[in-house]
Amino acid sequence: MNLTTDVLLIGAGAMSSTLASMLKQLDPAITITMVERLGTPLQESSAGWNNAGTGHAAYCELNYTPAQEDGRIDIHRAFGINARYEVSLQYWSHLVKLGALPAPENFINPVPHVSFVWGEANVEFLRRRHQSLRKHPMFEPMEFSEDPEVLLKWMPLIMKGRKPDQKVAATRVAHGTDVNFAAVSRGMIRHLNSLDGFDLLLNTSAINLKQGKDKRWTVTLRHESNSEISTVDAGFVFIGAGGGTLPLLQKAGIPEARGYGGFPVSGQWLVCKNPKIVEQHMAKVYGKAAAGAPPMSVPHLDTRFIDGEKALLFGPFAGFTTRFLKYGSAWDLFKSIRFNNLMPMVYVGRNNFDLIRYLIREISQTHGSRMEALRQYYPLAHDTDWAFATAGQRVQIIKRDREKGGRLEFGTEVIHSADRTLAALLGASPGASILVPIILEIIEKCFAERLASEEWQIKIRQIIPSYGISIVSNKELFLSIRDDTVTTLKLDRLAELPVLHSLHAYRENEDFGMDRRKKADLGPA
């Protein structure tokens, strides 16, 4: 079987499904083939339990607003991340109106985003952060409180059992979100399958890429069920295979990929599905990472909604494996080493002892030590209510650096060939939350001529009303767009916690109906 297609997408995850969805709206006649090596789409990083599901809008993530030496809070990155997430919300709203996504409650739910700190210095930092951010309409709804009774209403599990003399504070944005990125992407793929000119090939691995003189790509495929080999002739290739992207990018042989390496880190969680506990928490509560710990280590206690089930998640904890994918090979890291990326990888290892120490400490943790970390946020947590779960695999970017020889980056990066016929996405967080801006970047770079046409310009502004306009500086447009997305995605339907009484009452009856003997059933992911 040899195929010809306009666009080939490698990997059936959130990025590929979004790119396919948007291209099909811009040009319904375009032909798209998506290949996935597993038997079901969305089983790696996009799967519900393989990520935290936080719609990263910089409401609760304190590492996006660092304190400067002079005491000022740098809020510029927070505005950028919030604006990019709003673009994702605009696209999902458009798809809901179009009927290309199911009812919003199937993939996105309003869950307050909370930042929680303790200690005088951290409380003062949070107060100044709140004062700086809420001057802009993006963050104007953010609430701040040091009152234990108010904090109890926001997050009872966090406050019950806490020492009364501990200095604590929190900020809260009620319209924060919990996103099931697998459900979003599944909805897109189902809609794509109903359209002409779209093919999804499962159990199919891309094993080689070669560009011809005509600038088209011949991609060799292996069908995992019978080892049959076939090829696809494609005008444009996007590699959105998560941890599997780097090896394929290396096989493509484009000069732009030289010097890139990958550092795999596995995510791990504690999960609670005991309804007596789960129903007492409705928030994503983010703290501060320990001194010297990487950004990916920020602890958080989250409400999750996955396929109709509500649960709690705490983490992340980190593990180390040489696999680039959760269902990958232990040889992935070693096979990715090339002469052109060896030195950057060596320099990263030499210059990141804090990260190495962090990983060693994480790997050596027991269930008991993980529970102690949880009790800093949920003081009354019991070991038997929480189960250990492995999340998706993250491959952080290693790249050349003129000064340091090599550097490790905790973010995402789009790499494309000089002729714009191939693009690939490397890296991780905030990842899927800003996937629509990433896809727009790919379209702008690799379909520039078509995007400049009047037809595509009209369509892209129908799809993304703020396209080409800064919603950070255009406050009226921002407020109009937010009102529309909140209404369309039903983000104003926040389910409140049961009526609460007083912190004193909870200290008198700390169990609050909890059954300590009941072990949480993690169930299928």
Wavefront OBJ file of the C-alpha trace (Angstrom):
o trace
v 0.000 0.000 0.000
v 1.519 3.283 -1.143
v -0.359 6.511 -0.460
v -0.175 10.104 -1.624
v -1.368 12.921 0.622
v -1.040 16.663 0.979
v -0.271 16.492 4.703
v 1.121 13.636 6.790
v 0.794 13.838 10.571
v 2.922 11.452 12.624
v 1.348 10.772 16.004
v -2.373 10.879 16.842
v -2.187 13.184 19.847
v -3.444 16.627 20.787
v -1.062 18.511 18.492
v -1.693 16.477 15.335
v -5.457 16.423 15.825
v -5.538 20.200 16.291
v -3.392 20.848 13.213
v -5.560 18.518 11.120
v -8.744 20.122 12.412
v -7.601 23.659 11.645
v -6.196 22.857 8.201
v -9.456 21.149 7.242
v -11.395 24.273 8.175
v -9.057 26.514 6.221
v -9.137 24.196 3.188
v -11.799 21.451 3.177
v -10.236 19.955 0.022
v -6.826 19.331 1.599
v -5.967 15.632 2.053
v -4.569 14.587 5.423
v -3.192 11.255 6.623
v -2.528 10.665 10.328
v -0.472 7.674 11.487
v -0.287 6.285 15.024
v 1.924 3.395 16.115
v -0.442 2.264 18.886
v -3.821 0.643 18.366
v -5.719 3.597 19.831
v -5.089 7.334 19.522
v -4.213 9.523 22.508
v -2.495 6.902 24.660
v 0.728 8.777 25.420
v 1.040 12.329 26.836
v -2.459 13.355 25.708
v -4.176 10.587 27.704
v -6.276 11.827 30.620
v -4.157 10.444 33.453
v -0.868 11.117 31.673
v -1.036 14.870 32.347
v -2.419 17.149 35.050
v -5.150 18.611 32.857
v -4.469 22.130 34.082
v -5.490 24.783 31.603
v -2.268 26.724 32.145
v -3.410 30.352 32.264
v -0.771 31.582 34.774
v -3.431 32.020 37.457
v -1.895 29.621 39.956
v 1.587 28.798 38.620
v 3.943 30.926 40.704
v 7.008 30.109 38.600
v 5.523 32.211 35.781
v 5.791 35.341 37.969
v 9.262 35.319 39.569
v 10.368 37.917 42.103
v 13.217 40.155 40.965
v 16.203 41.175 43.079
v 14.625 44.574 43.745
v 11.452 42.894 45.046
v 9.290 43.606 42.012
v 7.218 40.800 40.483
v 7.881 40.058 36.809
v 4.404 39.517 35.369
v 5.175 39.692 31.637
v 5.362 35.926 31.100
v 2.047 35.465 32.911
v 0.308 37.831 30.485
v 1.761 35.971 27.513
v 0.727 32.535 28.769
v -2.750 33.739 29.702
v -3.235 35.299 26.264
v -2.116 32.105 24.542
v -4.473 29.957 26.597
v -7.324 32.311 25.703
v -6.550 31.519 22.051
v -7.028 27.809 22.786
v -10.352 28.596 24.470
v -11.446 30.588 21.405
v -10.729 27.639 19.129
v -12.549 25.130 21.314
v -15.497 27.532 21.514
v -15.538 27.750 17.726
v -15.552 23.952 17.422
v -18.396 23.634 19.935
v -20.486 26.122 17.938
v -19.596 24.242 14.755
v -20.637 20.915 16.262
v -17.111 19.569 15.806
v -16.673 19.065 19.559
v -19.155 17.531 22.011
v -20.844 19.408 24.850
v -18.152 21.293 26.813
v -18.684 19.359 30.051
v -17.286 16.319 28.235
v -13.832 17.877 27.932
v -13.525 21.051 30.027
v -14.796 21.853 33.512
v -14.566 24.982 35.662
v -12.216 24.260 38.547
v -10.817 27.206 40.551
v -7.085 27.812 40.197
v -5.515 28.502 43.589
v -1.996 29.501 44.641
v -1.246 28.506 48.246
v 1.806 29.447 50.313
v 2.948 29.500 53.905
v 5.592 31.518 55.752
v 5.866 35.300 56.091
v 8.105 35.835 53.058
v 5.955 33.694 50.757
v 2.753 35.358 51.947
v 4.236 38.768 51.178
v 5.329 37.545 47.739
v 1.832 36.280 46.988
v 0.278 39.569 48.134
v 2.550 41.599 45.847
v 1.914 39.184 42.973
v -1.823 39.620 43.411
v -1.518 43.409 43.522
v 0.553 43.432 40.327
v -1.587 41.028 38.303
v -5.096 42.191 39.078
v -4.497 45.643 37.597
v -5.207 44.020 34.216
v -8.646 42.623 33.260
v -7.044 39.228 32.575
v -6.401 38.795 36.291
v -8.927 41.221 37.780
v -11.160 38.374 39.083
v -8.262 37.004 41.168
v -9.043 37.006 44.916
v -6.471 37.133 47.730
v -6.973 36.107 51.343
v -5.057 35.351 54.522
v -8.244 34.661 56.486
v -8.306 30.980 57.554
v -12.107 30.918 57.424
v -12.114 32.131 53.805
v -9.369 29.688 52.877
v -11.378 26.883 54.472
v -14.258 27.623 52.108
v -11.922 27.636 49.126
v -10.019 24.454 50.006
v -11.186 22.532 53.105
v -8.781 19.610 52.660
v -5.842 22.019 52.640
v -6.903 23.840 55.812
v -8.245 21.059 58.022
v -5.681 19.885 60.555
v -3.279 22.740 59.845
v -1.553 24.429 62.794
v -3.570 27.526 63.741
v -0.470 29.700 64.138
v 0.892 28.901 60.649
v 1.015 31.986 58.432
v -0.783 31.100 55.180
v -2.317 32.865 52.189
v -3.903 32.013 48.869
v -5.153 33.544 45.652
v -8.105 32.128 43.734
v -9.522 32.482 40.230
v -12.942 30.833 40.142
v -13.082 30.304 36.356
v -9.921 28.212 36.157
v -10.231 25.009 34.174
v -9.597 21.290 34.241
v -9.146 20.022 30.693
v -9.308 16.459 29.446
v -7.015 16.923 26.451
v -7.697 13.380 25.292
v -11.426 14.143 25.133
v -10.783 17.366 23.196
v -8.605 15.548 20.693
v -10.929 12.545 20.470
v -13.747 14.893 19.527
v -11.618 16.473 16.805
v -10.602 13.096 15.373
v -14.206 11.868 15.336
v -15.223 14.958 13.398
v -12.268 14.594 11.026
v -13.244 10.971 10.367
v -16.612 12.193 9.113
v -14.939 14.362 6.463
v -13.664 13.430 3.019
v -9.912 13.493 2.552
v -8.910 12.360 6.048
v -7.376 8.976 6.894
v -6.265 7.639 10.271
v -3.881 4.664 10.215
v -3.508 2.904 13.575
v -0.885 0.304 14.517
v 1.335 2.073 11.995
v 4.836 3.358 12.751
v 6.802 5.877 10.727
v 10.299 4.396 10.515
v 12.081 6.604 7.985
v 11.742 9.936 6.182
v 13.474 10.979 2.976
v 13.016 14.122 0.912
v 13.154 13.981 -2.856
v 14.391 16.564 -5.341
v 10.801 17.713 -5.807
v 10.778 18.689 -2.082
v 8.124 16.069 -1.286
v 8.693 13.550 1.485
v 8.642 9.785 1.181
v 7.844 8.363 4.603
v 8.302 4.648 5.204
v 5.643 3.012 7.371
v 5.624 -0.306 9.208
v 2.289 -1.859 10.081
v 2.737 -3.347 13.553
v 0.118 -6.073 13.137
v 1.913 -7.848 10.274
v 5.238 -5.955 9.801
v 4.150 -4.950 6.295
v 6.128 -2.031 4.854
v 4.515 0.751 2.817
v 5.203 4.384 1.950
v 3.414 7.709 1.976
v 4.271 10.506 -0.434
v 3.513 13.810 1.338
v 3.898 17.457 0.477
v 4.124 18.453 4.148
v 5.030 16.396 7.224
v 4.347 17.249 10.853
v 6.006 15.148 13.548
v 3.900 15.420 16.679
v 4.886 12.146 18.266
v 5.736 13.384 21.764
v 8.897 11.691 22.960
v 9.096 9.893 19.623
v 9.587 13.147 17.735
v 13.348 13.559 18.208
v 14.367 10.181 16.692
v 12.164 10.812 13.641
v 13.472 14.344 13.280
v 16.999 12.950 13.273
v 16.061 10.465 10.549
v 14.677 13.311 8.439
v 18.199 14.719 8.367
v 17.305 18.402 8.210
v 20.175 20.729 9.266
v 17.871 22.610 11.650
v 17.680 19.538 13.918
v 21.429 19.259 14.444
v 22.574 19.655 18.028
v 19.228 18.767 19.595
v 19.020 16.048 22.210
v 16.439 14.844 24.681
v 16.358 14.325 28.442
v 13.549 11.932 29.447
v 11.714 12.418 32.737
v 8.692 10.359 33.737
v 5.838 11.877 35.704
v 4.263 10.186 38.712
v 1.215 10.982 40.833
v -0.660 10.065 43.943
v -4.319 9.520 43.039
v -7.392 9.393 45.272
v -10.794 8.148 44.133
v -12.429 7.803 47.560
v -15.646 9.814 47.047
v -15.785 10.892 50.703
v -12.502 12.727 50.186
v -12.874 13.709 46.547
v -16.108 15.607 47.213
v -14.340 17.861 49.734
v -12.020 19.420 47.155
v -12.842 21.568 44.141
v -9.653 23.337 43.073
v -6.250 23.041 41.511
v -4.007 24.182 44.354
v -0.449 25.039 43.320
v 2.402 25.726 45.732
v 6.025 26.758 45.305
v 8.788 24.457 44.122
v 11.593 23.773 46.579
v 14.762 25.836 46.200
v 16.902 24.444 43.380
v 14.125 22.194 42.051
v 13.175 22.422 38.347
v 9.937 24.143 37.247
v 8.301 20.793 36.516
v 8.441 19.950 40.245
v 5.889 22.540 41.433
v 3.589 20.586 43.811
v -0.165 20.755 43.291
v -3.313 19.066 44.591
v -5.849 18.897 41.783
v -9.451 18.092 41.120
v -9.673 16.046 37.904
v -12.649 15.161 35.725
v -11.817 12.319 33.351
v -14.517 10.616 31.297
v -17.221 11.528 33.785
v -15.257 10.525 36.886
v -14.049 12.978 39.517
v -10.794 12.229 41.333
v -7.898 13.943 43.108
v -4.310 14.015 41.973
v -1.181 15.146 43.834
v 2.292 15.569 42.446
v 4.193 15.607 40.325
v 6.896 13.238 41.395
v 9.636 12.467 38.932
v 11.219 9.267 37.770
v 14.005 8.604 35.341
v 13.903 6.160 32.488
v 15.761 5.956 29.212
v 12.441 5.576 27.369
v 11.229 8.541 25.315
v 7.645 7.251 25.353
v 5.577 5.580 28.053
v 5.222 2.634 25.690
v 8.676 3.084 24.206
v 11.997 1.247 24.307
v 14.664 1.341 27.006
v 17.120 2.055 24.173
v 15.431 5.310 23.097
v 17.890 7.651 24.828
v 20.985 5.800 23.642
v 19.747 5.571 20.054
v 19.194 9.348 20.016
v 22.851 10.175 20.699
v 24.645 11.604 17.683
v 28.029 13.211 17.192
v 26.310 16.594 16.737
v 24.363 16.422 20.037
v 26.830 14.526 22.224
v 28.640 17.583 23.586
v 25.451 19.546 24.399
v 24.221 16.488 26.319
v 27.531 16.196 28.191
v 27.502 19.887 29.106
v 23.901 19.676 30.302
v 24.822 16.770 32.554
v 27.812 18.657 33.916
v 25.978 21.938 34.488
v 22.761 20.604 36.026
v 23.808 18.903 39.249
v 20.755 20.349 41.012
v 18.516 18.506 38.553
v 20.493 15.284 38.936
v 20.267 15.515 42.731
v 16.552 16.209 42.432
v 16.009 13.120 40.262
v 18.058 10.909 42.578
v 15.990 12.133 45.511
v 12.748 11.556 43.600
v 13.705 8.067 42.442
v 14.526 7.014 46.011
v 11.136 8.075 47.390
v 8.791 5.563 48.987
v 5.016 5.725 49.297
v 5.531 6.998 52.824
v 7.805 9.851 51.773
v 5.425 10.840 48.976
v 2.595 10.924 51.505
v 4.656 13.228 53.718
v 4.967 15.604 50.774
v 1.187 15.415 50.297
v 0.567 16.202 53.983
v 2.235 19.580 53.566
v -0.867 20.395 51.500
v -3.439 17.996 52.916
v -2.471 17.476 56.588
v -5.025 14.730 57.302
v -4.191 12.521 54.320
v -4.098 8.772 55.018
v -1.803 6.396 53.159
v -4.528 3.906 52.266
v -6.647 6.489 50.448
v -3.975 7.252 47.858
v -2.546 5.065 45.114
v 0.605 5.541 43.058
v 0.212 6.119 39.312
v 2.661 6.704 36.471
v 1.859 9.575 34.136
v 3.147 10.272 30.663
v 6.744 10.548 29.575
v 8.298 13.976 29.042
v 11.399 14.546 26.939
v 12.912 17.917 27.807
v 14.906 19.743 25.150
v 18.693 19.741 25.086
v 20.248 22.138 22.595
v 23.503 23.839 21.775
v 24.523 26.947 23.683
v 27.436 29.138 22.640
v 28.332 30.108 26.199
v 27.554 26.932 28.150
v 28.065 24.352 25.402
v 24.579 22.978 25.957
v 21.442 23.887 27.856
v 18.315 22.156 29.093
v 14.976 23.818 28.335
v 11.646 23.219 30.066
v 9.228 24.269 27.371
v 8.113 23.585 23.833
v 9.830 24.448 20.572
v 8.760 24.153 16.955
v 11.506 23.150 14.525
v 10.921 23.405 10.794
v 12.982 22.802 7.692
v 14.259 25.772 5.696
v 11.852 24.985 2.852
v 8.928 24.740 5.338
v 7.919 21.252 4.158
v 8.514 19.623 7.550
v 7.805 20.744 11.104
v 8.209 19.040 14.454
v 7.345 19.821 18.051
v 9.843 19.132 20.818
v 9.551 19.545 24.571
v 6.828 19.692 27.176
v 4.815 21.985 29.525
v 2.764 24.133 29.265
v 2.256 22.043 26.161
v -1.345 21.202 25.384
v -2.727 24.289 27.138
v -1.181 26.492 24.464
v -1.499 23.972 21.646
v -3.616 26.246 19.432
v -1.014 29.071 19.371
v 1.621 26.440 18.595
v -0.459 25.150 15.683
v -0.997 28.713 14.452
v 2.781 29.202 14.536
v 3.233 26.102 12.369
v 0.619 27.295 9.877
v 2.154 30.781 9.765
v 5.606 29.379 9.030
v 4.806 26.420 6.805
v 1.658 27.590 4.998
v 2.595 31.282 4.859
v 1.614 31.883 1.244
v -1.818 30.325 1.633
v -2.403 32.030 4.973
v -1.722 35.398 3.329
v -4.581 34.826 0.875
v -7.820 36.703 1.411
v -9.749 33.434 1.747
v -7.608 32.088 4.580
v -7.398 35.482 6.309
v -11.183 35.671 6.476
v -11.463 32.093 7.736
v -8.727 32.344 10.375
v -10.428 35.385 11.923
v -13.720 33.526 12.004
v -11.980 30.661 13.780
v -9.872 32.823 16.149
v -11.548 36.246 16.571
v -8.442 37.779 18.177
v -6.057 36.536 15.470
v -3.369 39.138 14.795
v -4.479 41.352 17.695
v -2.937 41.532 21.163
v -5.645 40.898 23.736
v -3.170 42.010 26.401
v -3.274 45.590 25.100
v -6.818 45.538 23.667
v -8.876 45.241 26.830
v -12.297 45.661 25.205
v -11.610 42.833 22.773
v -10.303 40.656 25.591
v -13.423 41.165 27.710
v -15.685 40.458 24.735
v -13.824 37.261 23.877
v -13.705 36.046 27.456
v -17.442 36.600 27.852
v -18.053 34.529 24.723
v -15.738 31.648 25.665
v -16.991 31.472 29.255
v -20.571 31.270 27.980
v -19.918 28.842 25.116
v -17.732 26.495 27.170
v -20.041 26.836 30.205
v -17.207 27.908 32.474
v -19.681 29.806 34.650
v -21.207 26.565 35.968
v -18.822 26.121 38.918
v -20.033 23.437 41.301
v -19.584 24.762 44.820
v -18.468 22.628 47.747
v -20.976 21.683 50.460
v -21.884 24.472 52.883
v -19.024 24.917 55.340
v -19.206 26.132 58.904
v -15.995 27.025 60.703
v -12.390 25.972 60.951
v -12.908 25.324 64.665
v -15.642 22.811 63.891
v -13.369 20.882 61.560
v -10.625 20.686 64.158
v -13.129 19.108 66.507
v -14.143 16.514 63.915
v -11.125 16.108 61.674
v -12.205 12.911 59.892
v -15.219 14.653 58.267
v -16.726 11.276 57.436
v -13.530 9.761 56.027
v -13.168 5.993 56.131
v -9.475 5.461 56.887
v -9.692 1.755 56.106
v -11.010 2.154 52.575
v -8.258 1.901 49.991
v -8.671 4.040 46.897
v -9.392 2.025 43.781
v -7.224 3.519 41.071
v -9.133 1.666 38.388
v -8.293 1.776 34.716
v -6.548 4.893 33.429
l 1 2 3 4 5 6 7 8 9 10 11 12 13 14 15 16 17 18 19 20 21 22 23 24 25 26 27 28 29 30 31 32 33 34 35 36 37 38 39 40 41 42 43 44 45 46 47 48 49 50 51 52 53 54 55 56 57 58 59 60 61 62 63 64 65 66 67 68 69 70 71 72 73 74 75 76 77 78 79 80 81 82 83 84 85 86 87 88 89 90 91 92 93 94 95 96 97 98 99 100 101 102 103 104 105 106 107 108 109 110 111 112 113 114 115 116 117 118 119 120 121 122 123 124 125 126 127 128 129 130 131 132 133 134 135 136 137 138 139 140 141 142 143 144 145 146 147 148 149 150 151 152 153 154 155 156 157 158 159 160 161 162 163 164 165 166 167 168 169 170 171 172 173 174 175 176 177 178 179 180 181 182 183 184 185 186 187 188 189 190 191 192 193 194 195 196 197 198 199 200 201 202 203 204 205 206 207 208 209 210 211 212 213 214 215 216 217 218 219 220 221 222 223 224 225 226 227 228 229 230 231 232 233 234 235 236 237 238 239 240 241 242 243 244 245 246 247 248 249 250 251 252 253 254 255 256 257 258 259 260 261 262 263 264 265 266 267 268 269 270 271 272 273 274 275 276 277 278 279 280 281 282 283 284 285 286 287 288 289 290 291 292 293 294 295 296 297 298 299 300 301 302 303 304 305 306 307 308 309 310 311 312 313 314 315 316 317 318 319 320 321 322 323 324 325 326 327 328 329 330 331 332 333 334 335 336 337 338 339 340 341 342 343 344 345 346 347 348 349 350 351 352 353 354 355 356 357 358 359 360 361 362 363 364 365 366 367 368 369 370 371 372 373 374 375 376 377 378 379 380 381 382 383 384 385 386 387 388 389 390 391 392 393 394 395 396 397 398 399 400 401 402 403 404 405 406 407 408 409 410 411 412 413 414 415 416 417 418 419 420 421 422 423 424 425 426 427 428 429 430 431 432 433 434 435 436 437 438 439 440 441 442 443 444 445 446 447 448 449 450 451 452 453 454 455 456 457 458 459 460 461 462 463 464 465 466 467 468 469 470 471 472 473 474 475 476 477 478 479 480 481 482 483 484 485 486 487 488 489 490 491 492 493 494 495 496 497 498 499 500 501 502 503 504 505 506 507 508 509 510 511 512 513 514 515 516 517 518 519 520 521 522 523 524 525
